[in-house]
């Protein structure tokens, strides 16, 4: 959840601890879903990076994958359960 030369940090939300990256990523996913936005994988990483910076974590997410997929929108599951 960070570059090789960086440390991965924990985020405390009340009595619960999360990885700072995981917390930030989940927040951005929820925010995008609630706003009915469908960001690309690249955009999601940029939003997650911005949230980590706002929380004052020196942790830089990196995204690895096929270039053809990184710019595509996240495929939300639209089924209702």
C-alpha positions as CSV (number, residue, x, y, z in Angstrom):
1,X,0.0,0.0,0.0
2,X,3.0,2.2,-0.3
3,X,6.3,2.5,-2.3
4,X,9.1,0.2,-1.4
5,X,11.2,2.9,0.3
6,X,8.2,4.2,2.4
7,X,6.6,3.0,5.6
8,X,3.0,1.8,5.8
9,X,1.0,3.6,8.5
10,X,-2.0,2.7,10.7
11,X,-5.0,5.0,11.0
12,X,-7.0,5.0,14.2
13,X,-10.7,5.7,14.0
14,X,-12.0,5.6,17.5
15,X,-11.0,2.2,19.0
16,X,-10.5,0.6,15.6
17,X,-7.2,0.6,13.6
18,X,-7.0,0.4,9.8
19,X,-4.1,0.6,7.4
20,X,-4.0,4.3,6.4
21,X,-4.1,3.3,2.7
22,X,-7.0,0.9,3.2
23,X,-9.0,3.4,5.2
24,X,-8.4,6.1,2.6
25,X,-9.2,3.9,-0.3
26,X,-12.5,2.6,1.3
27,X,-13.5,6.2,2.1
28,X,-13.0,7.3,-1.5
29,X,-14.8,4.2,-2.9
30,X,-17.8,4.9,-0.7
31,X,-17.7,8.6,-1.6
32,X,-17.6,7.8,-5.3
33,X,-20.4,5.3,-5.0
34,X,-22.6,7.5,-3.0
35,X,-22.1,10.4,-5.5
36,X,-22.8,8.0,-8.3
37,X,-19.4,8.7,-9.8
38,X,-17.5,6.1,-11.6
39,X,-13.8,7.1,-11.5
40,X,-11.0,5.3,-13.3
41,X,-8.5,3.2,-11.4
42,X,-5.9,6.0,-11.9
43,X,-8.3,8.6,-10.6
44,X,-9.2,6.5,-7.6
45,X,-5.5,6.3,-6.7
46,X,-5.1,10.0,-7.1
47,X,-8.1,10.6,-4.8
48,X,-6.7,8.1,-2.2
49,X,-3.3,9.8,-2.4
50,X,-4.9,13.2,-1.7
51,X,-6.8,11.8,1.3
52,X,-3.6,10.3,2.7
53,X,-1.9,13.7,2.4
54,X,-4.9,15.4,4.1
55,X,-4.5,13.0,6.9
56,X,-0.7,13.9,7.0
57,X,0.6,10.4,6.1
58,X,3.8,10.3,4.0
59,X,2.6,7.3,2.1
60,X,2.4,7.2,-1.7
61,X,0.1,4.6,-3.3
62,X,1.2,3.1,-6.5
63,X,-0.9,1.4,-9.1
64,X,0.4,-1.6,-11.2
65,X,-1.6,-3.2,-13.9
66,X,-2.2,-3.3,-17.7
67,X,-2.3,0.2,-19.1
68,X,-5.4,-0.6,-21.0
69,X,-7.3,-1.2,-17.7
70,X,-5.9,1.6,-15.5
71,X,-7.7,4.4,-17.3
72,X,-11.0,2.5,-17.4
73,X,-13.9,3.2,-15.0
74,X,-14.3,1.0,-12.0
75,X,-16.8,-1.7,-12.9
76,X,-19.4,-1.3,-10.0
77,X,-21.6,-4.3,-9.3
78,X,-25.1,-2.9,-10.1
79,X,-27.0,-5.9,-8.9
80,X,-29.3,-5.3,-5.9
81,X,-29.2,-7.9,-3.1
